[in-house]
């Protein structure tokens, strides 16, 4: 055909080949992910309670490079559900892998608790955090500056450096703004009570909820309360947290792509992440 050169034909053939190879790679990754998830779900002490059908396809798109931007993950759950532990274990395994391969800017953590408004003056006026907690509700979304958190997520996803705040959880209710410099990374993971609430849920590619039984949750809460010196206000704070969770946190489970067991063994989480990392290395030729 007039106007088409041999060079044009070669370019077209190469592009078609590349497209075919990319499609084949995506299919291969999906197949391997299906097996990985199926094996874990069918195990007697699985970390999964529920995995939505479309999750594997979306994970495969990021692994294959079909989606090239950063991947954002939000982890929610009631107080003492184990969401922070899950986040730390996932991040730790990925960071260990990155260090072993001399890779940088692989994963960044945003702790939603760091966005609590500074109420240190109120704590001082009350005389203690325990007295402050009797009259100030920390278990509602309005206690946090979620708009700022979403802005920081957006900037990181755009490739910008961001200074994150740091909230003192020891009982001062002090927030230090512009405290921690973080750089954009391949994965941005954020966890907190209100990660899947209306204000910020659409900031995440993958939405995860960590579920836990009431008796395990209460046992963990009381241990944490002793560490934070809640004193005789512990029961009142716990009951308020439970009531507010039924309003603001528990309903967000319906928005989750994945529901995890907050009572699964930590080694099981670590094993699954190791297997996922091995899969990524295999399909991308990383030795």
Buried (B, 14 or more C-beta within 10 A) or exposed (E): EEEEEEEEEEEEEEEEEEEEEEEEBBEBBBEBBEEBBEEBEEBEEBBBBBBEEEBBBBBBBBBBEBBEEBBBBBBBBBBBBBBBBBBBBBBEBBBBBBEEEEBEEBBBBBBBBBBBBBBBEBBEEBEBBBBBBBEBEBBBBEBBBBEBBBEBBEEBBEEEEBEBBBBBBEBBBBBEEEEBEBEBBBBBBBBBBBBBBEBBBEBBBBBBBBBBEEEBBBEBBBEBBEEBEBBEBBEEBBEBBBEBBEEBBBEBBEBBBBBBBBBBEEEBBBBBBEBBBBBBEEBEEEE
